[in-house]
Amino acid sequence: MCHHIDDSCLRQGRDPHGSSHVVGENKESSTVREKTRAVKGNAVADGTHPMFPNPETNIPLLRCALLEVTKHLQQCHVGGCKVRTTTKKPRLVSTAIGATLLLHGHMQDGFPASFILYASTTLPLKLHPNSSTWTYTIIDQAAVHSVHGREATRRSRPCDCVAPSYAVFRTGEEEAVSSIVYSYKHGFSGFAAMLTESQAHQIAELPEVISVNPSRSVPLHTTRSWDYLGLGYENPEPTGLLARGNFGDGIIIGVAFGRNREASTTMVTAPSHPVGKERQNFTVNHCNRKIIGARWYAGGVDPSLIEGDYQSPRDSEGHGTHTASTAAGSLVSDASFHGLGAGTARGGAPSARLAIYKVCWAEAGCRDAAVLKAIDDAIHDGVDILSVSLGRLLHPIFPSIHAVAKGITVIFSGGNDGPVTQTIANDLPWAITVAASTIDRSFPTLLTLGDNRTVVGQSILYESTDGGFKELADGGSCSSDDLNSSDVVGKIVLCYQLAIASSSPPEPHFPLAAINVQEAGGKGIIFAQYSANILDFIDGICNGTVCVFVDYEIGKQIKDYVTNTRSPLVKVSLTQDMVGSGVMSPRVTAFSSRGPSILFPDLVKPDIIAPGFLILAAVKDSYKFESGTSMSCPHVSGVAALLKAAHPQWSPAAIKSALVTTAHTANAYGYPIEAEGVPRKLADPFDFGGGHIDPNKAADPGLIYDVDPEDYFKFFNCTYGPSFTCGLVDSRLYRLNLPSISIPDLKKTPLTVWRTVTNVGDTDSIYRAMVVSPPCVNMVVEPSLLQFNASTTTHTFAVTFTSRHMVQGDFNFGSLTWLDDGKHAVRIPIAVRVIIHDSFSDTS
């Protein structure tokens, strides 16, 4: 980070084991970091957790495992022997840790390629409760050597294992050290390393290993929105979250998802000079009062895949810049996309600071190992909020659970694979998973037909045309065959084919149709579709060609006009902004991934929705509309920063609870929130979790559902940890004190779960339960009245579910709301599925 460098080799841009590249120190940022850590308390200030030992202690021993396997395979290779499976094979025996090893790599031309090993401890278990010494034992073929406590970190070699031959050992050691790409040591212990497939198989056999997986590149989940959320900057409400949170001042938001340009061109003001490749370096001079630190990660990446990118934290494409400026960008007046969406652009927490972690590359993508290292570094750097707009991380569990244990609120984008169910990504109980919604802005574009009839479509048409009428042709489905049979040169082409709507969704069909029309010589395309929220495709696909979207009803009117007119004409006007109550919003976007979670069906995921469609924010040297849960994620990150500033004592679970329990499920007029899809429907908790984010209500939630991080680890050990680490009789996730309840397998026997709420509102208050039971399920809350005072700040209640009909059913939904005298409504979503048989496929 710019604000924390404690190793001389880091000043040269790389750590001894291929760790992240960093840039020099920023004096102002260190003060912010100290202030932030002081708020968090001693447990975080010294970089440790009272439950855990120094995480760095485990790294030499995990390297030992790699070293011994490497040495063993070398001996086999020299002697021509097969891989031995005797009880004397090299192995790491550790009763103090449970190691998790994840393998990264791929196959090339039938031969094993290099691999990256990710190793992480699940949860260190203390051997002797009254002892401060931690004993790690390495068992080798020839001898046994013990390394005690923190001495291991001071060894000059990775470990002091005893080998039969020092020459063989030295060769193996050098190979092991050189293969290490990243060291994870701040929030959790582990490393990433290049391995062969044989080495991977050997390590996978270790008793402490949970899983071995190849590293992948994960996808990016790609200013009116803040006013829409009630956080207007011009005259903020004195009691609103923006004012109460002091605009996010003193809070550090870690951005671990994209490629970020220097703040002077995007976060503070528009650029006054062009930025080219000759200025690709990002030095300490680029750190300022907004970006206080920046790291970049190229370890384990083929250099040929990043040679055209900035070899620095600088952004080459704009995804990271867009999301970072959405969360915490400073005010920039007169921002627009070619005149559309004009106004003042800013982030949700405009006074918050940014710590940038560039893990993505234009060609190489976003590698798992780099993401894990970035999160590990963010823990060490002392960020308050960690915003991660990446899709389907291989195992975000391992670092993110440690981040939450250190008091960091972790926010993930939920994915862009909707509207298909069970596609939600990053579905972790300790993180906030965000879906995407529309806002009250649309872009109507007037189409005038030759008979002077007018219809309205949607577009982002900002370049002036000749303004006159052009010939209009019917292109059918706009396939190559359909266009070859028509004369479309120089014409506006209608693409309307309702018969293929079910087999050709708009998202893949429109780009192909647009390209076909362009190649056939057409001057524009009017594309008929069902609502799919793909308006942002226009800028990247149409390339100056007129592109307008219409629904099938309007498309049919245009088609009838073309069919019944000898020389059909159309005039396309420039797009206009439409903002305000006339636009039905919010709606869950079509692309937003949906629940239920496949990994954890005991959870309601996503947790919440926030604006993620056509969001105007900084990209490269200007501003651009982008859509995706990548855009909704930083909206929640900005709000979380304001909540942390307003309530510095709140835990990540408290912040999540405040957001979920105050979210709204209807718009300002009382219409239920809808979810785009086929067909459009009323949204349910698997579309939007608790509902649409309401920042000002979240500032005063009344009650919160808090969770001790130790509880997360207990459930984690029973789910992913070695079996001996599970100490729970019932490890179902609906037992966690989450602000939601999901019961995926309710049978004939009634099921009771418990929740505990903490009063953070008026000291003397009474709450009464309002129950909306899922259909065909009886839901009873006991007690149904909670009374709080100065001495009673928490209450535990039971929720009992009983099926009224035994069927092999699907999820149905309800809610539980605690109401006081009208000031607070603390609502949690409920999802229940009644079943007769376990593991029964619902494919009807």
Secondary structure, 3 states (H helix, E strand, C coil): CCCCCCCHHHHHCCCCCCCCEECCCCHHHHHHHHHHHHHHCHHHHCCCCCCCCCHHHHHHHHHHHHHHHHHHHHHHHHHCCCCCCCCCCCEEECCCCCEEEEEEEEEECCEEEEEEEEEEECCCCCCCCCCCCCEEEEECCCCEEEEEHHHHHHCCCCCCCCCCCHHHHHHHHHHHHHHEEEEECCCCCEEEEEECHHHHHHHHCCCCCCCCCCCCEECECCCHHHHHCCCCCCCCCCCCHHHHCHHHCCCEEEECCCCCCCHHHHCCCCCCCCCCHHHCCCCHHHCCCCEEEEEECCCCCCHHHCCCCCCCCCCCCCHHHHHHHHHHCCCEEEEEECCEEEEEECCCCCCCEEEEEECEECCCEEEHHHHHHHHHHHHHHCCCEEEECECCCCCCHHHHHHHHHCCCEEEEECCCCCCCCCCCCCCCCCCEEEEEECCCEECEEEEEECCCCEEEEECCCCCCCCCCCEEEEECCCCCHHHHHCCCCCCCEEEECCHHHCCCCCHHHHHHHHHHHHHHCCCCEEEEECCCCCCCCHHHHHCCCCEEEEECHHHHHHHHHHHHCCCCCEEEECCCCCEECCCCCCCEECCCCCCCCCCCCCCCCCCCEEEECCCEEEEECCEEEEECCHHHHHHHHHHHHHHHHHHCCCCCHHHHHHHHHHHCECECCCCCECEECCCCCEECCHHHHCCCECCHHHHCCCCEECCCCHHHHHHHHHHHCCCHHHCCCCCCCHHHCCCCCEEEEEECCCCEEEEEEEEECCCCCEEEEEEEECCCCEEEEEECCEEEECCCCCEEEEEEEEEECCCCCCCEEEEEEEEECCCCCEEEEEEEEEECCCCCCCCCC
